[in-house]
Amino acid sequence: MIKGTCKLSSTTWSPLNVWRNTTISGDGELYLESKESHSINLDEGATLIIDRCRVDAKGEREPFD
């Protein structure tokens, strides 16, 4: 549940790792940033649902590389 403004950042790894089916919901804003990796690491076979909140994800690596 995201309320208000939430910020997660990392200099070396993904700030958000999803290994199982996951839903991010709420009425807030989630900001993710990684300086050297993906902003969201989504495991193969897992799903990520974003429901009614804003997610701003910035990472150094391209998706799915």
Secondary structure, DSSP 8 states (H G I E B T S, - for coil): -B-SEEEEEESSS-SEEE-S-EEEEBSSEEEEEESSS-SEEE-TT--EEEESSEEEEEESS-TT-
